[in-house]
């Protein structure tokens, strides 16, 4: 069973003690590709460095809404020139934590969406309590490749994303007892979703409470397979094909 990890933060200090060993285990376990996500200039540079070391890893470049105050347009344009960068992200809006003022988030987000449209790059979106606002910004641009990572919206939000022809990515949250993700998982077409861990966060059951890693993707795949009444191998293959076309096609 080959697997595509579409969203991880393996450059974070959580992995400093065992990063190489963990990655070797990942690649031996059937994880063929990993997209390591930038959330600011420093983490984007670290993601690029990791991708240069491991051909199975790719990077994204972007400023997370928590880091919207740090956004520098010229810096992002320079970062996306790296051949290891396959998407702009994660970018978006977070009106739950509000680590940056709303107007600052909106300004940084729209500018990064403009850059993605100009350079014809896929977009990885972070949206928390801001789906409607994110969709309003995105709808102003011609963006064929958009994924809402770590989807946490409702069925209405999911339907709007699906109808645009965009993608939804599921994390370990689908394994949580009170997450109520079953109906959303079933409604998303097989050709419009990915799997991810968002490591080191959102560790799935049965390892919840421990540090997450791409090795836990199997638990996410198995839960989605249960909801969709498919085999884990089918889910893994569908999401592998979807992610390959989105990021590498």
One Martini backbone bead per residue (centre of mass of N, CA, C, O) as a GRO file, in nm:
protein
  249
    1UNK     BB    1   0.088   0.042   0.029
    2UNK     BB    2   0.069   0.353  -0.102
    3UNK     BB    3   0.170   0.683   0.030
    4UNK     BB    4   0.047   1.033   0.077
    5UNK     BB    5   0.191   1.298   0.244
    6UNK     BB    6   0.046   1.635   0.247
    7UNK     BB    7   0.099   1.718   0.577
    8UNK     BB    8   0.395   1.846   0.732
    9UNK     BB    9   0.636   1.923   1.028
   10UNK     BB   10   0.955   1.795   1.020
   11UNK     BB   11   1.124   2.064   1.111
   12UNK     BB   12   1.052   2.050   1.384
   13UNK     BB   13   1.175   2.005   1.707
   14UNK     BB   14   1.023   1.729   1.764
   15UNK     BB   15   1.257   1.584   1.548
   16UNK     BB   16   1.563   1.623   1.629
   17UNK     BB   17   1.632   1.328   1.758
   18UNK     BB   18   1.471   1.137   1.497
   19UNK     BB   19   1.438   1.212   1.193
   20UNK     BB   20   1.593   1.002   1.023
   21UNK     BB   21   1.463   0.747   1.140
   22UNK     BB   22   1.172   0.819   1.075
   23UNK     BB   23   1.198   0.850   0.767
   24UNK     BB   24   1.290   0.563   0.711
   25UNK     BB   25   1.029   0.433   0.816
   26UNK     BB   26   0.838   0.568   0.620
   27UNK     BB   27   0.964   0.459   0.352
   28UNK     BB   28   0.936   0.152   0.442
   29UNK     BB   29   0.600   0.170   0.482
   30UNK     BB   30   0.494   0.335   0.194
   31UNK     BB   31   0.596   0.624   0.198
   32UNK     BB   32   0.667   0.815  -0.092
   33UNK     BB   33   0.540   1.099   0.002
   34UNK     BB   34   0.626   1.440   0.122
   35UNK     BB   35   0.478   1.737   0.251
   36UNK     BB   36   0.645   2.021   0.356
   37UNK     BB   37   0.546   2.291   0.560
   38UNK     BB   38   0.514   2.629   0.535
   39UNK     BB   39   0.475   2.933   0.772
   40UNK     BB   40   0.747   3.072   0.686
   41UNK     BB   41   1.058   3.147   0.610
   42UNK     BB   42   1.208   2.945   0.793
   43UNK     BB   43   1.031   2.685   0.730
   44UNK     BB   44   1.072   2.692   0.429
   45UNK     BB   45   1.378   2.659   0.430
   46UNK     BB   46   1.369   2.388   0.587
   47UNK     BB   47   1.200   2.235   0.375
   48UNK     BB   48   1.398   2.262   0.143
   49UNK     BB   49   1.633   2.120   0.282
   50UNK     BB   50   1.487   1.850   0.319
   51UNK     BB   51   1.425   1.806   0.012
   52UNK     BB   52   1.726   1.792  -0.076
   53UNK     BB   53   1.788   1.529   0.095
   54UNK     BB   54   1.492   1.416   0.006
   55UNK     BB   55   1.324   1.300  -0.275
   56UNK     BB   56   1.037   1.242  -0.119
   57UNK     BB   57   1.049   1.549  -0.060
   58UNK     BB   58   0.845   1.839  -0.026
   59UNK     BB   59   0.765   2.187  -0.065
   60UNK     BB   60   0.646   2.481   0.092
   61UNK     BB   61   0.528   2.831   0.058
   62UNK     BB   62   0.452   3.041   0.348
   63UNK     BB   63   0.200   3.235   0.542
   64UNK     BB   64   0.056   3.203   0.814
   65UNK     BB   65  -0.187   3.364   0.988
   66UNK     BB   66  -0.007   3.385   1.247
   67UNK     BB   67   0.228   3.522   1.030
   68UNK     BB   68   0.121   3.783   0.880
   69UNK     BB   69   0.316   4.007   0.993
   70UNK     BB   70   0.573   3.868   0.819
   71UNK     BB   71   0.494   3.937   0.546
   72UNK     BB   72   0.684   3.903   0.226
   73UNK     BB   73   0.663   3.917  -0.099
   74UNK     BB   74   0.957   3.885  -0.207
   75UNK     BB   75   1.021   3.635  -0.040
   76UNK     BB   76   0.814   3.441  -0.164
   77UNK     BB   77   0.906   3.463  -0.459
   78UNK     BB   78   1.187   3.346  -0.401
   79UNK     BB   79   1.101   3.070  -0.274
   80UNK     BB   80   0.933   2.954  -0.531
   81UNK     BB   81   1.199   2.902  -0.710
   82UNK     BB   82   1.226   2.646  -0.588
   83UNK     BB   83   1.215   2.314  -0.699
   84UNK     BB   84   1.085   2.202  -0.418
   85UNK     BB   85   0.841   2.380  -0.473
   86UNK     BB   86   0.473   2.290  -0.506
   87UNK     BB   87   0.353   2.524  -0.311
   88UNK     BB   88   0.126   2.739  -0.152
   89UNK     BB   89   0.194   2.725   0.198
   90UNK     BB   90   0.025   2.793   0.462
   91UNK     BB   91  -0.278   2.963   0.397
   92UNK     BB   92  -0.504   3.222   0.545
   93UNK     BB   93  -0.759   3.184   0.805
   94UNK     BB   94  -0.781   3.277   1.173
   95UNK     BB   95  -1.074   3.332   1.389
   96UNK     BB   96  -0.992   3.187   1.662
   97UNK     BB   97  -0.702   3.295   1.764
   98UNK     BB   98  -0.589   3.569   1.660
   99UNK     BB   99  -0.260   3.627   1.612
  100UNK     BB  100  -0.383   3.819   1.398
  101UNK     BB  101  -0.521   4.055   1.253
  102UNK     BB  102  -0.769   4.053   1.028
  103UNK     BB  103  -0.648   4.256   0.818
  104UNK     BB  104  -0.374   4.116   0.799
  105UNK     BB  105  -0.467   3.842   0.705
  106UNK     BB  106  -0.616   3.935   0.449
  107UNK     BB  107  -0.374   4.068   0.309
  108UNK     BB  108  -0.181   3.822   0.301
  109UNK     BB  109  -0.369   3.626   0.162
  110UNK     BB  110  -0.434   3.775  -0.102
  111UNK     BB  111  -0.141   3.802  -0.199
  112UNK     BB  112  -0.087   3.491  -0.213
  113UNK     BB  113  -0.308   3.433  -0.416
  114UNK     BB  114  -0.197   3.610  -0.641
  115UNK     BB  115   0.068   3.454  -0.671
  116UNK     BB  116  -0.056   3.182  -0.743
  117UNK     BB  117  -0.196   3.283  -1.000
  118UNK     BB  118   0.052   3.399  -1.147
  119UNK     BB  119   0.229   3.110  -1.103
  120UNK     BB  120   0.053   2.855  -1.105
  121UNK     BB  121  -0.013   2.753  -0.801
  122UNK     BB  122  -0.076   2.574  -0.553
  123UNK     BB  123  -0.308   2.564  -0.268
  124UNK     BB  124  -0.276   2.586   0.094
  125UNK     BB  125  -0.539   2.581   0.331
  126UNK     BB  126  -0.618   2.778   0.619
  127UNK     BB  127  -0.926   2.716   0.811
  128UNK     BB  128  -1.077   2.903   1.091
  129UNK     BB  129  -1.366   3.035   1.113
  130UNK     BB  130  -1.331   3.114   0.760
  131UNK     BB  131  -1.469   3.002   0.499
  132UNK     BB  132  -1.622   3.234   0.367
  133UNK     BB  133  -1.377   3.429   0.345
  134UNK     BB  134  -1.197   3.247   0.176
  135UNK     BB  135  -1.391   3.211  -0.066
  136UNK     BB  136  -1.407   3.508  -0.144
  137UNK     BB  137  -1.112   3.537  -0.225
  138UNK     BB  138  -1.075   3.291  -0.422
  139UNK     BB  139  -1.312   3.376  -0.630
  140UNK     BB  140  -1.123   3.615  -0.767
  141UNK     BB  141  -0.964   3.363  -0.887
  142UNK     BB  142  -0.760   3.155  -1.091
  143UNK     BB  143  -0.788   2.828  -0.920
  144UNK     BB  144  -0.743   2.495  -0.981
  145UNK     BB  145  -0.552   2.455  -0.708
  146UNK     BB  146  -0.719   2.353  -0.406
  147UNK     BB  147  -0.662   2.306  -0.046
  148UNK     BB  148  -0.824   2.203   0.250
  149UNK     BB  149  -0.679   2.172   0.531
  150UNK     BB  150  -0.792   2.031   0.795
  151UNK     BB  151  -1.090   1.974   0.799
  152UNK     BB  152  -1.364   2.171   1.001
  153UNK     BB  153  -1.622   2.185   0.871
  154UNK     BB  154  -1.911   2.162   0.709
  155UNK     BB  155  -2.123   2.059   0.463
  156UNK     BB  156  -2.144   2.335   0.328
  157UNK     BB  157  -1.843   2.385   0.294
  158UNK     BB  158  -1.780   2.128   0.136
  159UNK     BB  159  -1.967   2.181  -0.105
  160UNK     BB  160  -1.829   2.442  -0.207
  161UNK     BB  161  -1.557   2.311  -0.265
  162UNK     BB  162  -1.646   2.086  -0.454
  163UNK     BB  163  -1.792   2.272  -0.668
  164UNK     BB  164  -1.503   2.401  -0.748
  165UNK     BB  165  -1.292   2.146  -0.764
  166UNK     BB  166  -1.172   2.100  -0.498
  167UNK     BB  167  -1.003   2.022  -0.188
  168UNK     BB  168  -0.983   1.776   0.076
  169UNK     BB  169  -0.828   1.730   0.404
  170UNK     BB  170  -0.748   1.458   0.619
  171UNK     BB  171  -0.721   1.377   0.954
  172UNK     BB  172  -0.723   1.244   1.276
  173UNK     BB  173  -1.010   1.358   1.337
  174UNK     BB  174  -1.173   1.114   1.211
  175UNK     BB  175  -1.110   0.936   1.488
  176UNK     BB  176  -1.289   1.104   1.658
  177UNK     BB  177  -1.569   1.059   1.836
  178UNK     BB  178  -1.680   1.390   1.822
  179UNK     BB  179  -1.641   1.490   1.512
  180UNK     BB  180  -1.846   1.413   1.285
  181UNK     BB  181  -1.714   1.304   0.979
  182UNK     BB  182  -1.871   1.088   0.814
  183UNK     BB  183  -2.051   1.254   0.614
  184UNK     BB  184  -1.818   1.409   0.479
  185UNK     BB  185  -1.654   1.174   0.377
  186UNK     BB  186  -1.886   1.057   0.195
  187UNK     BB  187  -1.935   1.325   0.012
  188UNK     BB  188  -1.655   1.302  -0.092
  189UNK     BB  189  -1.500   1.254  -0.359
  190UNK     BB  190  -1.249   1.042  -0.454
  191UNK     BB  191  -1.111   1.292  -0.639
  192UNK     BB  192  -1.124   1.523  -0.363
  193UNK     BB  193  -0.890   1.388  -0.171
  194UNK     BB  194  -0.687   1.372   0.123
  195UNK     BB  195  -0.406   1.287   0.329
  196UNK     BB  196  -0.307   1.366   0.677
  197UNK     BB  197  -0.137   1.472   0.985
  198UNK     BB  198   0.001   1.742   1.086
  199UNK     BB  199   0.269   1.712   1.186
  200UNK     BB  200   0.260   1.690   1.539
  201UNK     BB  201  -0.043   1.687   1.509
  202UNK     BB  202  -0.338   1.516   1.540
  203UNK     BB  203  -0.347   1.245   1.670
  204UNK     BB  204  -0.459   0.944   1.626
  205UNK     BB  205  -0.639   0.691   1.677
  206UNK     BB  206  -0.456   0.523   1.939
  207UNK     BB  207  -0.229   0.791   1.983
  208UNK     BB  208  -0.348   0.995   2.146
  209UNK     BB  209  -0.110   1.235   2.295
  210UNK     BB  210   0.103   1.194   2.091
  211UNK     BB  211   0.327   1.212   1.870
  212UNK     BB  212   0.321   1.277   1.548
  213UNK     BB  213   0.317   1.090   1.226
  214UNK     BB  214   0.314   0.942   0.916
  215UNK     BB  215   0.267   0.651   1.038
  216UNK     BB  216  -0.053   0.735   1.104
  217UNK     BB  217  -0.208   0.721   0.828
  218UNK     BB  218  -0.345   0.442   0.851
  219UNK     BB  219  -0.573   0.529   1.047
  220UNK     BB  220  -0.707   0.727   0.853
  221UNK     BB  221  -0.758   0.534   0.620
  222UNK     BB  222  -0.931   0.329   0.778
  223UNK     BB  223  -1.162   0.526   0.854
  224UNK     BB  224  -1.240   0.608   0.570
  225UNK     BB  225  -1.302   0.323   0.470
  226UNK     BB  226  -1.533   0.277   0.665
  227UNK     BB  227  -1.716   0.514   0.570
  228UNK     BB  228  -1.691   0.426   0.245
  229UNK     BB  229  -1.678   0.120   0.199
  230UNK     BB  230  -1.367   0.048   0.178
  231UNK     BB  231  -1.052  -0.006   0.118
  232UNK     BB  232  -0.749   0.098   0.217
  233UNK     BB  233  -0.618   0.067  -0.062
  234UNK     BB  234  -0.815   0.252  -0.213
  235UNK     BB  235  -0.765   0.508  -0.051
  236UNK     BB  236  -0.462   0.525  -0.096
  237UNK     BB  237  -0.474   0.537  -0.408
  238UNK     BB  238  -0.655   0.782  -0.444
  239UNK     BB  239  -0.479   0.985  -0.276
  240UNK     BB  240  -0.223   0.947  -0.437
  241UNK     BB  241  -0.331   1.040  -0.711
  242UNK     BB  242  -0.435   1.317  -0.628
  243UNK     BB  243  -0.165   1.431  -0.512
  244UNK     BB  244   0.013   1.392  -0.758
  245UNK     BB  245  -0.146   1.582  -0.944
  246UNK     BB  246  -0.143   1.836  -0.765
  247UNK     BB  247   0.181   1.856  -0.693
  248UNK     BB  248   0.324   1.692  -0.966
  249UNK     BB  249   0.150   1.753  -1.245
   0.00000   0.00000   0.00000
